[in-house]
Amino acid sequence: MACRPALFDLVTPLSWQTYVLWSTATLAPLLASCHSSSPQTDESDSGDCGIYQATDAEALDSSLFDELDNGEGGDGGASPCLPGQLFCYAQSTFFCASGQTDNANCGACGQACAAGEACSDGGCTVTCAADQIDCDGTCVDPRSNPSYCGATLQCGAGGLGSPGIQCGASGACFGGTCVEVVALAPVVLAAGQANPVGIAVGSGRVYWTDVNGGTVMTVGLDGGPPTALATGQSSPYGIALSATNVYWTNAAGGTVMTAALDGGAPQIFASQQGSPWGIAVSATIVSWTDLAGGTVMIASLLDEVPHTIASGQSGPYGIATDGSNVYWTNVSGGTVMMAPLDGGAPVTIAAGQASPAGIAMSAAGLVWADVAADAVMIAPLDGGAAMPLASGQQGPQGIAADTSSVYWTNMIGGTVVSTPLDGGAPTILASGQSSPQGLAVDSTGVYWTNAVSAGSVVKFTLK
């Protein structure tokens, strides 16, 4: 049985934490009568190991530690530590350490884990953040790492999970899926905007609202000096075009406004609205959502008299029309709705959505961006369940479609992405954007706003 000095009968732990420290200054006086090169027999020694005579304090430390032989608590009485703990000595200090979990004494005294490792069950293992996994000893994010795209669990180690796939030379990992990256660079049409948000394209020009600047702006499809169509507006937000006019909502001013595409004084189209938000225009009718009022409104281009087409909505936000019906998202209520322009009860297209925001018509059905679910959804107009076109996005917001593809902005991810309407891997058209929000498309390109101070209006030319 290992020798236990009588001292340790006096230091039986009452309340132990991970470490219990004894300094040399504390131990030396107490051990002064308990140190010798050979044991003595003395009935006063309750430890049955003899009386030890002290030498100097430093020698006392090392010789005592050698005597205890780096033992574990409970191993025949040699250590004053709790069972399972290590009795260690470092920097002139004795202490107890948990060899199972102590990063500095993992499995043995002085055996430290490296940076990025943690002590578990007496061994050093790689420790990854909550959104990362350990792949071959390296922490990776399987949502964005092109070498382990879509990996799960332990990256296939020990038969657990999958190592994912390695994206090709022209690919990137986005939301755990390999996507193609288009090499063409986008072109900035207008820089230095205060906070551009809504955007529309038509008649050979691009139009946008600047919510902080209080302006409605336009520029040519290839850039050039921007022109202000309207100034002094109250948080202009949504924007849409007819064949002759531009229409926009003043979210803070409670008005829907209009001006000729080629310039002229702005006119009030509808007033005394709550917080008009999204806007859409058909050949004969202007439609808009009132985010604060919970209503969807329409007005004829002829009489400009507003009518409520739906009330009691929960956060009506984005809006689109096909000339016969109007469609909108309820960003708070999690629904996508429809109502005939000539009147009739609203119909639910999709329920149980997280936060549907931007919405657009397409040849394959209604498409929308669910900003909270990080998904782009599609639903057939003739009925049927809503299905995801793309998942794992990062704050999808603005959305538009042409005859073959759907396009959207990822406001949080800083990307502009497209995917075929009939399904397929998404393609990143542009990355590194600053909070891209509104989006529009024509036969030549995709246009979007970077909605930040010192924001910009950008174009990506389609092949």
C-alpha positions in Angstrom: 0.0 0.0 0.0 1.3 3.4 -0.9 2.5 5.5 2.0 0.2 8.2 3.3 1.6 10.9 5.5 -0.4 11.8 8.6 -0.8 15.3 7.2 -3.4 14.0 4.7 -5.6 12.8 7.5 -6.0 16.5 8.3 -6.8 17.7 4.8 -9.6 15.4 3.9 -11.7 17.5 1.6 -15.0 18.9 2.8 -16.0 20.9 -0.2 -14.0 20.2 -3.4 -14.2 22.0 -6.7 -12.3 21.1 -9.9 -9.1 22.4 -8.4 -7.9 22.5 -4.8 -4.6 24.3 -4.4 -1.9 24.0 -1.8 1.0 26.4 -2.1 4.5 25.7 -0.9 4.2 28.3 1.8 1.1 26.4 3.2 2.5 22.9 3.0 6.0 23.5 4.2 5.3 24.2 7.9 2.7 21.5 8.0 5.1 18.9 6.5 8.1 20.0 8.5 7.9 17.0 10.8 6.9 14.6 8.0 9.9 14.4 5.7 12.8 12.0 5.9 14.8 9.7 3.6 13.8 6.7 5.8 10.7 5.9 7.8 10.9 6.0 11.6 8.7 4.1 13.9 6.8 6.4 16.3 3.6 5.6 18.0 2.6 9.3 17.6 2.5 8.8 13.8 -1.1 8.0 13.0 -0.3 7.4 9.3 1.7 4.3 10.1 4.5 5.6 7.8 6.9 7.1 10.3 8.0 10.7 11.0 9.6 12.7 8.2 12.0 15.5 8.8 11.8 18.7 6.7 14.5 19.9 4.3 14.1 23.1 2.4 10.7 24.0 1.0 11.4 23.4 -2.7 13.0 20.0 -2.0 9.9 19.3 0.2 7.6 19.9 -2.7 9.4 17.7 -5.2 10.1 14.8 -2.9 6.6 14.8 -1.6 5.3 14.8 -5.2 7.6 11.9 -6.0 6.4 10.0 -3.0 2.8 10.4 -4.1 3.9 9.4 -7.6 1.3 11.6 -9.4 -1.4 9.3 -8.1 -5.1 9.4 -8.5 -7.4 10.0 -5.6 -8.6 6.8 -4.0 -5.6 4.7 -5.1 -4.8 3.2 -1.8 -4.8 6.4 0.1 -1.7 8.0 -1.6 -3.6 11.1 -2.8 -5.7 13.6 -0.8 -7.9 14.2 -4.0 -11.3 12.9 -4.6 -11.6 9.6 -6.5 -11.0 10.1 -10.2 -8.9 13.3 -9.6 -5.2 13.7 -10.3 -2.9 15.0 -7.6 -0.6 17.3 -9.5 2.4 19.5 -8.9 3.3 22.6 -11.0 4.9 26.0 -10.3 5.6 25.1 -6.6 2.0 24.3 -6.1 0.1 21.0 -5.3 -3.4 20.8 -6.7 -6.2 18.3 -7.6 -7.3 18.2 -11.2 -10.0 16.4 -13.1 -8.1 14.3 -15.7 -11.3 13.6 -17.5 -12.2 17.2 -18.4 -9.3 19.5 -17.5 -7.8 21.0 -20.6 -4.4 21.6 -18.9 -4.2 18.2 -17.3 -6.0 15.9 -19.7 -5.5 12.3 -18.7 -2.3 13.1 -16.9 -0.8 16.0 -15.0 0.6 18.6 -17.3 -0.8 17.1 -20.5 -2.5 20.1 -22.1 -4.9 20.1 -25.0 -4.0 22.2 -28.0 -5.9 25.3 -29.1 -9.3 24.3 -30.6 -9.3 21.1 -28.5 -11.2 20.2 -25.4 -10.6 17.5 -22.8 -13.3 14.8 -22.8 -13.1 11.4 -21.1 -9.4 12.0 -20.5 -8.5 12.7 -24.1 -8.1 15.8 -26.2 -10.7 16.1 -29.0 -11.5 18.8 -31.5 -14.2 21.2 -30.4 -16.3 22.8 -33.0 -18.8 25.7 -32.9 -22.5 24.8 -32.8 -22.9 25.3 -36.6 -19.7 23.3 -37.4 -18.7 19.7 -37.5 -15.4 17.9 -37.1 -14.2 16.6 -40.5 -10.8 14.9 -40.4 -9.8 16.9 -37.4 -10.8 20.3 -38.8 -14.0 22.2 -37.9 -16.0 23.0 -41.0 -19.3 24.7 -41.7 -21.1 22.1 -44.0 -23.4 24.9 -45.3 -20.5 26.8 -47.0 -17.4 24.6 -47.1 -16.9 23.5 -50.7 -14.8 20.5 -49.7 -17.4 19.1 -47.3 -20.6 20.5 -48.7 -23.7 19.1 -46.9 -21.7 17.0 -44.5 -23.6 15.7 -41.4 -22.9 14.4 -37.9 -19.3 13.2 -37.6 -18.5 13.7 -41.3 -18.7 10.0 -41.9 -16.2 9.0 -39.2 -17.1 5.7 -37.6 -20.0 5.3 -39.9 -21.8 8.3 -38.5 -23.2 10.9 -40.9 -21.9 11.8 -44.3 -18.7 13.6 -45.5 -20.8 15.6 -48.0 -19.5 16.3 -51.5 -16.7 18.4 -52.9 -18.0 21.1 -55.2 -16.4 21.6 -58.6 -13.8 24.2 -59.6 -16.6 26.6 -60.7 -18.9 25.7 -57.8 -19.5 27.0 -54.3 -21.3 25.5 -51.3 -24.4 27.4 -50.5 -26.8 26.2 -47.8 -25.3 22.8 -47.9 -25.7 22.4 -51.7 -23.1 22.8 -54.5 -24.1 25.7 -56.8 -22.5 27.0 -60.0 -20.9 30.4 -59.7 -21.2 32.7 -62.8 -17.9 34.4 -63.6 -19.4 37.5 -65.2 -19.2 40.5 -62.9 -22.2 42.7 -62.1 -22.2 46.4 -63.1 -23.0 49.2 -60.8 -25.6 51.5 -62.5 -25.8 54.0 -59.7 -23.8 54.4 -56.6 -24.0 56.7 -53.5 -27.7 56.3 -53.0 -29.0 56.9 -49.5 -31.0 53.6 -49.1 -32.4 52.2 -52.3 -35.1 49.6 -51.8 -37.9 49.0 -54.4 -36.9 48.6 -58.1 -38.6 48.2 -61.4 -37.5 48.1 -65.1 -39.2 49.1 -68.3 -39.2 51.4 -71.3 -35.5 51.1 -71.5 -34.8 52.4 -68.0 -34.4 51.3 -64.4 -36.5 53.0 -61.6 -36.1 52.8 -57.9 -37.2 54.2 -54.6 -34.7 55.6 -52.0 -36.4 55.3 -48.6 -33.9 57.4 -46.7 -33.3 59.9 -49.4 -37.0 60.5 -50.0 -36.5 60.2 -53.8 -37.7 58.2 -56.8 -34.8 57.8 -59.2 -34.1 56.5 -62.7 -31.1 55.6 -64.9 -30.5 54.0 -68.2 -30.1 50.3 -68.6 -26.3 50.8 -69.2 -25.9 53.4 -66.4 -25.1 57.1 -66.7 -26.1 60.0 -64.5 -29.2 59.1 -62.3 -32.2 61.4 -62.6 -34.6 62.2 -59.8 -38.3 61.9 -60.8 -39.5 62.9 -57.4 -38.0 64.4 -54.3 -39.3 65.2 -50.8 -41.2 61.9 -50.5 -42.0 60.3 -47.2 -40.2 56.9 -47.1 -40.9 55.8 -50.7 -40.9 52.0 -50.8 -42.7 49.9 -53.3 -42.5 50.8 -57.0 -44.3 49.5 -60.2 -44.7 50.7 -63.8 -47.4 51.0 -66.4 -46.9 51.7 -70.0 -46.8 55.5 -69.3 -46.3 56.1 -65.6 -44.4 55.1 -62.5 -46.3 54.4 -59.3 -44.9 54.2 -55.8 -45.9 54.0 -52.2 -45.0 56.5 -49.5 -44.9 54.2 -46.4 -44.6 57.0 -43.9 -46.7 59.5 -45.8 -49.7 57.3 -46.3 -50.0 58.0 -50.0 -49.7 56.3 -53.3 -48.0 58.5 -55.9 -47.5 58.6 -59.7 -45.5 60.5 -62.2 -44.9 60.2 -66.0 -42.1 57.9 -67.0 -40.4 60.7 -68.9 -40.7 63.1 -66.0 -43.2 65.7 -64.8 -44.6 66.8 -61.5 -45.6 63.9 -59.1 -49.3 63.5 -58.4 -51.2 61.9 -55.5 -53.0 58.8 -56.8 -54.4 57.7 -53.4 -54.2 59.4 -50.0 -55.2 58.6 -46.4 -53.7 55.2 -46.5 -52.1 53.7 -43.4 -48.7 52.4 -44.4 -48.8 51.5 -48.1 -46.1 49.0 -48.9 -45.9 46.7 -51.9 -47.5 47.8 -55.2 -48.4 46.2 -58.5 -49.9 47.5 -61.8 -52.0 45.8 -64.5 -53.3 47.4 -67.7 -56.2 49.0 -65.8 -55.7 48.7 -62.1 -53.2 49.6 -59.4 -53.0 47.3 -56.4 -51.2 47.8 -53.1 -50.8 46.4 -49.6 -51.3 48.5 -46.5 -48.9 47.0 -44.0 -50.2 48.9 -41.0 -53.9 48.9 -41.9 -54.0 45.1 -42.7 -55.7 45.7 -46.0 -55.2 45.1 -49.7 -56.4 48.0 -51.9 -57.1 48.6 -55.6 -57.9 51.6 -57.7 -58.8 51.9 -61.4 -56.3 53.9 -63.5 -59.4 55.8 -64.8 -61.1 57.0 -61.6 -58.3 56.6 -59.1 -60.8 55.8 -56.4 -59.4 53.3 -53.8 -61.4 50.2 -52.9 -60.7 47.6 -50.2 -60.4 44.1 -51.7 -59.3 42.4 -48.5 -59.2 43.5 -44.9 -58.2 41.9 -41.6 -54.9 40.7 -43.1 -51.8 40.0 -40.9 -49.0 42.1 -42.3 -49.8 42.3 -46.0 -46.4 42.9 -47.6 -45.5 41.8 -51.2 -48.0 42.0 -54.0 -48.3 40.8 -57.6 -51.0 40.6 -60.3 -51.8 38.8 -63.5 -54.5 41.2 -64.6 -57.4 39.1 -63.4 -56.4 38.4 -59.8 -54.2 40.0 -57.2 -51.8 38.0 -55.0 -50.1 39.0 -51.8 -48.0 37.7 -48.8 -49.0 38.1 -45.2 -45.5 38.4 -43.6 -46.8 38.2 -40.1 -49.7 35.7 -40.7 -47.6 33.3 -42.7 -50.0 33.0 -45.6 -50.1 33.7 -49.3 -53.4 35.0 -50.6 -55.4 35.7 -53.7 -58.5 37.7 -54.6 -60.2 38.5 -57.9 -59.7 42.1 -59.1 -63.4 42.4 -59.8 -64.3 41.4 -56.3 -64.8 38.2 -54.3 -63.7 36.6 -51.1 -59.9 36.2 -50.6 -58.6 32.6 -51.1 -55.6 31.1 -49.3 -53.0 29.9 -51.7 -50.5 28.7 -49.0 -50.7 28.6 -45.3 -48.1 27.7 -42.6 -45.3 29.8 -44.1 -42.8 31.4 -41.8 -42.5 35.0 -43.1 -43.4 35.2 -46.8 -42.1 38.5 -48.2 -41.5 39.2 -51.9 -43.8 37.7 -54.4 -43.9 37.4 -58.2 -45.8 35.8 -61.1 -44.1 33.2 -63.2 -44.9 30.9 -66.1 -45.0 27.9 -63.7 -47.0 29.5 -60.9 -46.7 31.9 -58.1 -43.3 32.3 -56.5 -42.3 33.9 -53.2 -39.4 34.4 -50.8 -39.8 33.2 -47.3 -37.3 35.3 -45.4 -37.6 33.5 -42.1 -37.6 30.0 -43.6 -34.7 30.8 -45.9 -36.6 29.3 -48.7 -37.9 30.2 -52.2 -41.4 28.7 -52.8 -43.6 28.0 -55.7 -47.3 27.1 -55.9 -49.4 26.3 -59.1 -52.1 28.8 -59.8 -54.6 26.0 -60.6 -54.3 24.5 -57.1 -51.8 22.2 -55.4 -49.4 22.3 -52.6 -46.6 24.8 -52.3 -43.2 23.4 -52.9 -39.7 24.7 -52.2 -37.6 25.7 -55.3 -34.6 26.4 -53.1 -33.8 26.0 -49.4 -30.9 26.9 -47.2 -30.9 30.5 -48.5 -29.9 33.5 -46.3 -32.7 36.0 -45.9 -34.4 35.8 -49.3 -36.3 39.0 -50.0 -36.8 40.5 -53.5 -38.0 38.1 -56.2 -38.8 38.1 -59.9 -39.1 35.6 -62.8 -38.8 35.4 -66.5 -40.0 32.6 -68.8 -37.5 30.0 -67.6 -36.0 31.0 -64.2 -36.7 32.7 -60.9 -34.3 35.2 -59.4 -34.0 36.5 -55.8 -31.9 38.4 -53.4 -30.4 37.0 -50.2 -30.4 40.1 -48.0 -28.4 38.4 -45.2 -26.1 36.3 -47.4 -25.3 39.2 -49.8 -26.0 37.2 -52.9 -28.2 37.3 -56.0 -29.3 33.8 -57.0 -31.3 32.1 -59.8 -32.7 28.6 -60.4 -34.7 27.1 -63.2 -38.5 27.1 -62.8 -38.6 23.4 -63.3 -36.1 22.8 -60.6 -32.3 22.3 -60.4 -29.3 23.6 -58.6 -29.3 27.3 -57.8 -26.7 29.5 -59.5 -25.1 32.4 -57.7 -25.1 35.4 -60.1 -23.4 37.8 -57.7 -21.9 37.6 -54.2 -20.5 40.2 -51.8 -23.5 42.5 -52.2 -24.5 44.8 -49.3 -28.0 43.8 -48.1 -29.5 43.3 -51.6 -33.2 43.8 -51.4 -35.5 44.8 -54.3 -35.1 42.9 -57.6 -36.4 43.2 -61.2 -35.7 41.3 -64.4 -36.1 42.0 -68.2 -34.8 40.2 -71.3 -31.3 41.5 -70.9 -30.5 41.4 -67.2 -31.2 41.2 -63.5 -31.3 44.4 -61.5 -31.3 44.9 -57.7 -30.8 47.5 -55.0 -28.2 47.3 -52.3 -30.2 48.7 -49.4 -27.7 50.4 -47.2 -26.5 53.9 -46.7 -24.2 54.7 -49.6 -26.2 52.0 -51.4 -26.2 51.2 -55.1 -28.3 49.9 -58.0 -26.7 47.0 -59.8 -27.2 45.0 -63.0 -26.1 41.5 -64.0 -26.3 40.9 -67.7 -27.9 37.7 -68.7 -26.2 35.6 -71.4 
